[in-house]
């Protein structure tokens, strides 16, 4: 528990910066909608006629002319990608930073097993992602309140549940990678997050690579799909949960048996 509290305290500033930056940008875009509302219909018609690109952005299902459609296609995309990058950066360094910073020798002489080290650090990863999303959602709700507007509560709750799971999945994959390496691979983590985002876009545009949807967690956390269908794709979510659990188990098993650099 001490290690968990230490990691939460150590990453608090990073968490706050990311949450305020991502949440602040999306908050500003929500307030911006009121000044664009009159011209939004023309913009919506233009974007809906972009063919495959409209499908990739979800504008074939949702209209930018409505606040719900604007939130599902614009705000959700920024929130999802920003949160995935935060999760990737955090996951990429939680385990590897001990060897990169030459603190693994000190950490492993404490009366705590390697399995417990992985567990507490992983719980800190999940907690940071959840707090990040709570801060952001709080800012979005304030934005809606300032505008005197509301959107569908059930669909919004489902979307943020799915996007939180997506961020946990990406963070866990990067956490697993950090258990194998001896230095922080933050760039690789960011690359994974961006690549998975691009895969979601491409598999919606190009039918030949549609099966890539089974790999990227951005597919089941797509806001346009959730707001349109009123539910999360259960099969895709289960695949994401299996990948997350498998990655966490691999990290736990490998870190317990690896030779640590002092």
C-alpha positions as CSV (number, residue, x, y, z in Angstrom):
1,X,0.0,0.0,0.0
2,X,2.9,2.3,0.7
3,X,4.2,1.8,-2.8
4,X,0.8,2.5,-4.3
5,X,0.5,5.8,-2.3
6,X,4.1,6.7,-3.4
7,X,3.3,6.1,-7.1
8,X,0.0,8.1,-6.8
9,X,1.9,11.0,-5.2
10,X,4.8,10.8,-7.7
11,X,2.5,10.9,-10.7
12,X,0.0,13.4,-9.3
13,X,1.5,16.4,-11.1
14,X,1.6,14.6,-14.4
15,X,-2.0,13.4,-13.9
16,X,-3.2,16.9,-13.2
17,X,-1.4,18.5,-16.2
18,X,-2.8,15.9,-18.6
19,X,-6.3,16.1,-17.2
20,X,-6.4,19.9,-17.2
21,X,-4.9,20.1,-20.7
22,X,-7.2,17.4,-22.3
23,X,-10.2,18.4,-20.3
24,X,-9.6,22.1,-20.7
25,X,-9.3,21.8,-24.5
26,X,-12.5,19.8,-24.7
27,X,-14.2,22.2,-22.3
28,X,-13.3,25.1,-24.5
29,X,-14.6,23.3,-27.6
30,X,-17.9,22.6,-25.8
31,X,-18.3,26.3,-25.0
32,X,-17.3,27.1,-28.6
33,X,-20.3,25.2,-29.9
34,X,-22.7,27.9,-28.8
35,X,-21.0,30.5,-31.1
36,X,-20.9,28.1,-34.0
37,X,-24.4,26.7,-33.6
38,X,-26.0,28.9,-36.3
39,X,-23.4,27.9,-39.0
40,X,-23.0,24.3,-37.9
41,X,-25.7,22.9,-40.2
42,X,-23.8,23.9,-43.3
43,X,-20.6,22.5,-41.8
44,X,-22.4,19.3,-40.9
45,X,-23.7,18.9,-44.5
46,X,-20.2,19.4,-45.9
47,X,-18.6,16.8,-43.6
48,X,-21.4,14.3,-44.1
49,X,-20.7,14.2,-47.9
50,X,-17.0,13.3,-47.5
51,X,-17.7,9.6,-48.1
52,X,-15.3,7.2,-46.4
53,X,-13.8,9.9,-44.3
54,X,-17.3,10.7,-42.9
55,X,-17.6,7.1,-41.9
56,X,-14.2,7.1,-40.2
57,X,-15.1,10.2,-38.1
58,X,-18.7,8.9,-37.4
59,X,-20.3,11.9,-39.2
60,X,-22.3,9.5,-41.3
61,X,-24.2,8.5,-38.1
62,X,-24.2,11.7,-36.1
63,X,-24.8,15.3,-37.2
64,X,-22.5,18.1,-36.1
65,X,-25.5,20.4,-36.1
66,X,-26.6,18.8,-32.7
67,X,-24.7,19.1,-29.5
68,X,-24.8,15.3,-29.1
69,X,-23.4,14.8,-32.5
70,X,-20.7,17.5,-32.0
71,X,-19.7,15.8,-28.7
72,X,-19.6,12.3,-30.2
73,X,-17.6,13.2,-33.2
74,X,-15.3,16.0,-32.1
75,X,-15.0,16.1,-28.3
76,X,-14.9,12.3,-27.8
77,X,-12.1,11.9,-30.4
78,X,-9.9,14.5,-28.6
79,X,-10.7,13.0,-25.2
80,X,-10.1,9.4,-26.3
81,X,-6.8,10.1,-28.0
82,X,-5.5,12.4,-25.3
83,X,-6.4,9.9,-22.6
84,X,-4.8,7.0,-24.5
85,X,-1.5,9.0,-24.8
86,X,-1.6,9.7,-21.1
87,X,-2.2,6.0,-20.3
88,X,0.6,5.0,-22.7
89,X,3.1,7.4,-21.2
90,X,2.3,6.3,-17.7
91,X,2.3,2.6,-18.4
92,X,5.5,2.7,-20.4
93,X,7.5,4.0,-17.4
94,X,6.0,2.5,-14.2
95,X,8.2,-0.6,-14.1
96,X,11.2,0.3,-16.4
97,X,11.9,3.5,-14.5
98,X,13.3,1.5,-11.6
99,X,16.1,0.1,-13.7
100,X,16.5,3.3,-15.8
101,X,16.9,5.4,-12.6
102,X,19.0,2.7,-10.9
103,X,16.6,2.4,-8.0
104,X,15.6,-1.3,-8.5
105,X,18.3,-2.4,-6.1
106,X,16.9,-0.2,-3.3
107,X,13.3,-1.2,-4.1
108,X,13.9,-4.9,-4.0
109,X,15.6,-5.0,-0.6
110,X,12.4,-3.7,0.9
111,X,10.2,-6.3,2.6
112,X,7.9,-6.6,-0.5
113,X,8.0,-9.2,-3.2
114,X,8.3,-8.5,-6.9
115,X,4.8,-9.7,-7.5
116,X,3.5,-7.1,-5.0
117,X,5.5,-4.4,-6.7
118,X,3.9,-5.2,-10.0
119,X,0.4,-5.3,-8.4
120,X,0.7,-2.0,-6.6
121,X,2.2,-0.2,-9.6
122,X,-0.6,-1.6,-11.8
123,X,-3.3,-0.5,-9.4
124,X,-1.7,3.0,-9.5
125,X,-1.9,2.9,-13.3
126,X,-5.6,2.0,-13.2
127,X,-6.3,4.6,-10.5
128,X,-4.6,7.4,-12.4
129,X,-6.6,6.6,-15.6
130,X,-9.9,6.6,-13.6
131,X,-9.1,9.9,-11.9
132,X,-8.0,11.4,-15.2
133,X,-11.4,10.5,-16.7
134,X,-13.4,11.7,-13.6
135,X,-11.7,15.1,-13.8
136,X,-12.3,15.4,-17.5
137,X,-16.0,14.4,-17.3
138,X,-16.5,16.8,-14.5
139,X,-15.2,19.6,-16.7
140,X,-17.5,18.6,-19.6
141,X,-20.5,18.6,-17.3
142,X,-19.6,22.1,-16.1
143,X,-19.4,23.1,-19.8
144,X,-22.9,21.7,-20.5
145,X,-24.2,23.5,-17.4
146,X,-22.7,26.8,-18.6
147,X,-24.4,26.4,-21.9
148,X,-27.7,25.3,-20.3
149,X,-27.6,22.1,-22.4
150,X,-27.7,18.4,-21.8
151,X,-27.0,15.3,-23.8
152,X,-28.1,11.7,-23.4
153,X,-27.0,10.6,-19.9
154,X,-27.0,6.8,-20.6
155,X,-25.0,7.0,-23.8
156,X,-22.5,9.4,-22.3
157,X,-22.0,7.1,-19.3
158,X,-21.5,4.1,-21.6
159,X,-19.1,6.0,-23.8
160,X,-16.9,7.1,-20.9
161,X,-17.0,3.5,-19.4
162,X,-15.8,2.2,-22.8
163,X,-13.1,4.9,-23.3
164,X,-11.8,4.3,-19.7
165,X,-11.5,0.6,-20.5
166,X,-9.8,1.5,-23.8
167,X,-7.2,3.6,-21.9
168,X,-6.7,0.9,-19.3
169,X,-6.1,-1.6,-22.1
170,X,-3.5,0.6,-23.9
171,X,-1.9,1.5,-20.5
172,X,-1.7,-2.2,-19.6
173,X,0.0,-3.2,-23.0
174,X,2.6,-0.5,-22.4
175,X,2.9,-1.6,-18.7
176,X,3.7,-5.1,-20.0
177,X,6.3,-3.7,-22.4
178,X,7.9,-1.8,-19.6
179,X,8.4,-5.1,-17.7
180,X,10.7,-6.4,-20.4
181,X,12.9,-3.3,-21.0
182,X,15.5,-1.6,-18.8
183,X,14.8,2.0,-19.9
184,X,11.7,4.2,-20.4
185,X,10.2,3.7,-23.9
186,X,7.8,6.6,-23.7
187,X,8.1,7.3,-27.4
188,X,7.1,3.7,-28.2
189,X,4.1,4.0,-25.9
190,X,2.9,7.1,-27.7
191,X,3.5,5.3,-31.0
192,X,1.3,2.4,-29.9
193,X,-1.5,4.7,-28.8
194,X,-1.4,6.7,-32.1
195,X,-1.0,3.5,-34.2
196,X,-4.1,2.0,-32.6
197,X,-6.1,5.2,-33.2
198,X,-5.0,5.2,-36.9
199,X,-5.9,1.5,-37.2
200,X,-9.5,2.3,-36.1
201,X,-9.7,5.1,-38.7
202,X,-8.3,2.9,-41.5
203,X,-10.4,-0.2,-40.8
204,X,-13.6,1.9,-41.1
205,X,-12.4,3.3,-44.4
206,X,-10.8,0.3,-46.1
207,X,-13.0,-2.9,-46.2
208,X,-10.0,-5.1,-46.9
209,X,-8.5,-4.4,-43.5
210,X,-11.8,-4.4,-41.5
211,X,-10.5,-7.3,-39.3
212,X,-8.1,-4.8,-37.7
213,X,-11.1,-3.8,-35.6
214,X,-10.4,-6.9,-33.4
215,X,-7.0,-5.4,-32.5
216,X,-7.6,-1.8,-31.7
217,X,-9.6,-0.8,-28.5
218,X,-10.6,2.4,-30.2
219,X,-13.2,0.4,-32.1
220,X,-15.3,-0.6,-29.2
221,X,-14.9,2.9,-27.6
222,X,-16.1,4.8,-30.6
223,X,-18.5,7.4,-29.4
224,X,-20.5,7.6,-32.6
225,X,-21.3,3.9,-32.5
226,X,-22.2,4.0,-28.8
227,X,-24.4,7.1,-29.1
228,X,-26.1,5.7,-32.2
229,X,-26.7,2.1,-30.9
230,X,-27.1,3.0,-27.2
231,X,-24.8,0.2,-26.2
232,X,-21.1,-1.0,-26.3
233,X,-20.2,-3.8,-28.7
234,X,-20.0,-6.6,-26.2
235,X,-17.8,-9.0,-28.2
236,X,-15.2,-6.2,-28.9
237,X,-15.2,-5.2,-25.3
238,X,-14.6,-8.8,-24.2
239,X,-11.7,-9.1,-26.6
240,X,-10.3,-5.9,-25.0
241,X,-10.7,-7.3,-21.5
242,X,-9.0,-10.5,-22.4
243,X,-6.0,-8.6,-24.0
244,X,-5.8,-6.4,-20.8
245,X,-5.8,-9.4,-18.5
246,X,-3.3,-11.3,-20.6
247,X,-0.9,-8.3,-20.7
248,X,-1.2,-7.8,-16.9
249,X,-0.4,-11.5,-16.3
250,X,2.5,-11.5,-18.6
251,X,3.9,-8.3,-16.9
252,X,3.5,-10.0,-13.5
253,X,5.1,-13.3,-14.5
254,X,8.0,-11.8,-16.4
255,X,8.9,-9.1,-13.8
256,X,9.1,-11.7,-11.1
257,X,11.7,-13.8,-13.0
258,X,13.8,-11.2,-14.9
259,X,17.3,-10.2,-14.0
260,X,17.1,-6.6,-12.7
261,X,19.8,-4.0,-13.4
262,X,21.0,-2.3,-10.3
